[in-house]
Amino acid sequence: MKELDKLTTTELSVWVQLAKIQPKQGRVIDRIPQLAKADPGWFAVHICCKSGKTISFGDTACIFPLMSVIKTFSLLYLLEHFGAETVFAWVGVQPSDAAFNSLEQLVSDRGHPRNPMINSGAITLADKLPGKDANQRTLLFCQWLNQLAGCQLRLDEEMLASVRLTRSTANQAIANYLSETGHLENIQTALDTYEQICCISGRVEDLALLGKLLAFENGLVNSQNRRIVNAVMSTCGLYEASAEFAIRIGLPMKSGIGGGLVAIVPGEGAIACYSPGLDNIGNPVGAIAFVEALAQELQLSVFS
């Protein structure tokens, strides 16, 4: 097994070129007008190693909304604030074989969200974030992430306006059902908070710094919470494709429809990618192709 921080830029550039071929198979999401402006050919990677070494390549100046990648860190935030027993009374940890915005899944589970990485679980957890309203919750959460990880995330107001303009009817239906079954205190605050935190934006470097919090013992987050989040990412982070990629790649990962992907290499560091072309499940094609090539070449799988 080759260590992550022994990577050279030359090796990286080969895998980046391979990954850049992949997005032709994916498509940029068009439901949210602001996301639809992304160029499917964009690709960026930033790797943060435990040694302190960083490696960057590609369109690293691109700023993108974390979208569902933020679900990983809202879970961590709530675990740090309230503990696992409380958080897992609100949501489960079971993988889902339905789409990330499935109401049918939620109804079959009688309103108890299956896991924090799908929309029903993330909307439920958005309802529990500390703060008196959605604006304060998002601000406190964003400040916490920036202070802890040393990144420079911010709420993208233009992206948020675009999300609100085309609010997902599926998310509204999920929130209504969560409320009917007693899982939400306030529908509008929960939805507003969820939409805001999904529009927290940054560069691949910011995402890699967040991932680094989960990669090894750091004195910043509780080690048990770190293990829990990595485990949930491994089984649920790529939606219904999670099991397939656990076999093919074998790293805790989380994707978002904004094109972001973070992969954790336990004990070594974090890999963050940005590629806006998505597959039909909602995972970024180029980013996954890159991490898969890297993981296989360096034998990074946690199951090795």
Residue pairs with C-beta under 8 A, 6 or more apart in sequence:
1 298
1 299
1 300
1 304
2 297
2 298
2 299
3 268
3 298
4 47
4 49
4 265
4 268
4 269
4 271
4 298
4 300
5 49
5 50
5 51
5 53
5 268
5 269
7 47
7 55
7 298
9 55
9 57
11 297
12 45
12 55
12 57
13 57
15 290
15 293
15 294
15 297
16 43
16 45
16 57
16 58
16 290
18 289
18 290
18 293
19 43
19 273
19 275
19 286
19 287
19 289
19 290
19 293
20 41
20 43
20 286
22 275
22 277
22 285
22 286
22 288
22 289
23 40
23 41
23 43
23 275
23 276
23 277
23 285
23 286
24 40
24 277
25 277
25 279
25 285
26 40
26 275
26 277
26 278
26 279
26 284
26 285
26 286
27 40
27 277
27 278
28 35
28 36
28 38
28 39
28 40
28 259
28 276
28 277
28 278
29 35
29 36
29 257
29 276
29 278
29 282
30 36
31 166
31 168
32 159
32 162
32 163
32 166
32 257
33 162
33 165
33 166
34 158
34 159
34 161
34 162
34 163
35 65
35 159
35 162
35 257
35 258
35 276
38 64
38 259
38 276
39 276
40 276
40 277
42 58
42 59
42 62
42 259
42 274
42 275
42 276
43 58
43 59
43 273
43 274
43 275
43 286
43 287
43 290
44 56
44 57
44 58
44 59
44 60
44 62
44 203
44 204
44 273
44 274
44 275
45 55
45 56
45 57
45 58
45 60
45 204
45 271
45 272
45 273
45 274
45 290
46 54
46 55
46 56
46 60
46 203
46 204
46 205
46 207
46 208
46 271
46 272
47 54
47 55
47 56
47 208
47 269
47 270
47 271
47 272
48 54
48 208
48 209
48 211
48 212
48 215
48 269
48 270
48 272
49 55
49 268
49 269
50 215
50 216
50 267
50 268
50 269
54 205
54 208
56 204
56 205
58 274
59 274
60 203
60 204
60 205
61 203
62 203
62 204
62 274
63 156
63 201
63 202
63 203
64 201
64 202
64 203
64 258
64 259
64 260
64 274
64 276
65 156
65 159
65 198
65 199
65 200
65 201
65 256
65 258
65 260
66 153
66 198
66 200
66 201
66 202
66 207
66 256
66 258
66 260
67 198
67 199
67 256
67 257
67 258
67 260
68 100
68 117
68 122
68 198
68 254
68 255
68 256
68 257
68 282
69 207
69 254
69 255
69 256
69 258
69 260
69 261
69 262
70 197
70 198
70 200
70 256
71 116
71 117
71 121
71 122
71 125
71 254
72 117
72 210
72 214
72 229
72 233
72 237
72 254
72 262
73 145
73 210
74 116
74 122
74 125
74 126
74 129
74 141
74 197
75 87
75 116
75 117
75 125
75 229
75 232
76 213
76 214
76 221
76 225
76 226
76 229
77 129
77 141
77 144
77 145
78 87
78 125
78 128
78 129
79 87
79 222
79 225
79 228
79 229
80 221
80 222
80 225
81 130
82 128
84 224
84 225
84 228
87 116
87 125
87 128
90 113
90 124
90 125
90 128
90 183
91 112
91 113
91 114
91 115
91 116
91 121
91 124
91 125
92 109
92 112
92 113
92 114
92 115
92 121
93 115
93 116
93 231
93 232
93 235
93 236
94 114
94 115
95 114
95 115
95 235
95 236
95 240
95 242
95 243
96 102
96 105
96 114
96 115
96 118
96 236
96 239
96 240
97 240
98 104
98 105
98 240
99 105
99 239
99 240
99 281
99 282
100 117
100 118
100 119
100 239
100 282
101 118
101 119
101 168
101 170
101 171
101 174
102 118
102 120
102 170
103 170
103 173
103 174
103 177
105 114
105 118
105 120
106 113
106 114
106 120
106 174
106 177
106 178
107 177
110 181
111 177
111 178
111 180
111 181
111 182
111 183
112 181
112 183
113 120
113 121
113 123
113 124
113 178
113 183
114 120
114 121
115 121
115 232
115 235
115 236
116 122
116 125
116 232
116 236
117 232
117 233
117 236
117 237
117 239
117 254
118 236
118 239
119 170
119 171
119 174
119 194
120 174
120 178
122 194
123 171
123 174
123 175
123 178
123 184
123 190
123 191
123 194
124 178
124 183
124 184
124 190
126 137
126 190
126 191
126 193
126 194
126 197
127 183
127 184
127 185
127 186
127 189
127 190
127 193
129 137
129 140
129 141
129 193
129 197
130 137
130 140
131 137
131 138
131 139
131 140
131 141
133 189
134 189
134 192
134 193
134 196
135 196
137 193
137 196
137 197
138 155
138 193
138 196
138 197
138 200
139 155
141 197
141 200
142 153
142 154
142 155
142 197
142 200
145 151
145 153
145 200
145 210
146 152
146 153
148 213
148 220
148 221
149 206
149 209
149 210
149 212
149 213
150 209
151 202
151 205
151 206
151 207
151 209
151 210
152 202
152 206
153 200
153 201
153 202
153 206
154 200
154 201
154 202
155 196
155 199
155 200
155 201
156 199
156 200
156 201
157 199
159 199
159 201
160 195
160 196
160 199
163 195
163 198
163 199
164 195
167 191
167 195
171 191
171 194
172 191
175 184
175 187
175 190
175 191
176 187
178 184
178 187
178 190
179 187
184 190
198 256
201 258
203 274
204 260
204 272
204 273
204 274
205 272
206 272
207 260
207 262
207 272
207 274
208 262
208 270
208 271
208 272
209 270
210 262
210 270
210 272
211 262
211 263
211 264
211 269
211 270
211 271
211 272
212 218
212 269
212 270
213 220
213 221
213 226
214 221
214 226
214 229
214 230
214 233
214 252
214 264
214 270
215 264
215 265
215 266
215 267
215 268
215 269
215 270
216 266
216 267
216 268
216 269
217 223
229 252
230 252
230 264
230 266
231 252
233 252
233 253
233 254
233 264
234 242
234 246
234 251
234 252
234 253
234 302
235 242
235 243
235 246
236 242
237 252
237 253
237 254
237 255
238 245
238 253
238 254
238 255
238 281
238 283
238 288
239 255
239 281
239 282
239 283
240 281
241 279
241 281
241 283
245 253
245 288
245 292
246 303
248 292
249 263
249 288
249 291
249 292
249 295
249 296
249 300
249 301
250 295
250 300
250 301
250 302
250 303
250 304
251 263
251 264
251 265
251 291
251 295
251 300
251 301
251 302
252 263
252 264
252 266
252 302
253 261
253 262
253 263
253 264
253 291
254 261
254 262
255 261
255 282
255 283
255 284
255 287
255 288
256 284
257 278
257 282
258 276
259 274
259 275
259 276
259 277
259 278
259 284
259 287
260 272
260 273
260 274
260 284
260 287
261 272
261 273
261 274
261 275
261 283
261 284
261 287
261 288
261 291
262 270
262 271
262 272
262 273
263 270
263 271
263 272
263 273
263 291
263 295
264 270
265 271
265 300
266 302
268 300
271 291
271 294
273 284
273 286
273 287
273 290
273 291
274 284
274 287
275 284
275 285
275 286
275 287
275 290
276 284
277 284
277 285
277 286
278 284
278 285
279 285
279 288
294 300
295 301
